[in-house]
């Protein structure tokens, strides 16, 4: 779902809010999520899921598939999402 579609659905359910207010709500949510993940914290929304940071180890033995030369991949962070049991149940029905 795109950002525009999300705003449209929120507008249908909350007609008293205007477009700018809905965009601000989404911006505040995404900025809060980004700040928490940047600080190394996990974010959990009950009955929806959890975003967390997973550290990926450095790799000295990675290869470039085109040239077959060894390359170094430094340690990095990856954002992961784990859906809640309730969300998984709804999706798989």
N, C-alpha and C positions, 0 to 999 in steps of 0.2 A: 504494500500500500504506500502510495506517495504521500508526501507532506500535504499537498493540496487536497487530496481525497480525505485525509484525516481531519483537516480543518473543516471540510464540507460536512463530514459526518458529525463532528462536534457542533457545528452550527445548527444542524437539523435537530439535535437533541437539546441544545441550549440556545433557543432563538433570542433570548434576552441579551446575549453577549454578541458584540460586534466582531468583525474579522480581525481587527488589530488586537483586541483582548485575547482572542483565541491563539493568535500567533505568539503573543507574549507568554501565554501559558506553556505552549510547546517549547519556546526558546528557554524559558526558565527550567523546565524539566530536563531538556537535553544538556544545558550548561551545567546543571547540578550533577547530572550523571557523569559528564566529562570531567568535572573537577574532582569528584570522588574517586574515579578510576585513575586519574592523574596522580592523586595523592596516595595511591596504592590500596584504597579501600574497596570493598565489594559493595554492590548495591542490590538490595533484595526488595522485590515487590511481592508481598504475600499472594499466593494463589496465581501468580503469573510466572515468576522466574527470578533468576539471579545472574547479574553480570559480575565477573571477577577477572583479575589479571593472572595470567599464567606465565611464568618465566620460561623462556626457551633457552636451553644451554647453548654455549658457543660450540661451533663445529669446525674442526681443523681438516676434516677429510671430505668435505663437500666437493663435488665435481661439477664443472660447467659441461652440460651434456653436448653442446655444440663443438667445443674444442677439446674436451676431456681433460682440461687442466684443473689442478687442485685450486680451490678457492677457500678463503676463510670467511665464516659467517659468525659475527660477534653475537654475544648474548643479547637477547631482545625480549620484549614483553608482548604478549598477545592477549587480546580481549576475548573472553569466552562467555557464552550464555548457556545456562542450564535451565530448562523449562521445569516448572513445578509439576508435581504429580497430577494436580487437577487440570492443568493446561494440556498435559500429555493425554489425559483421559478424554478431554473434550475433542482434541484433534483426531484421536484414533477411533472415535465412535463411528 
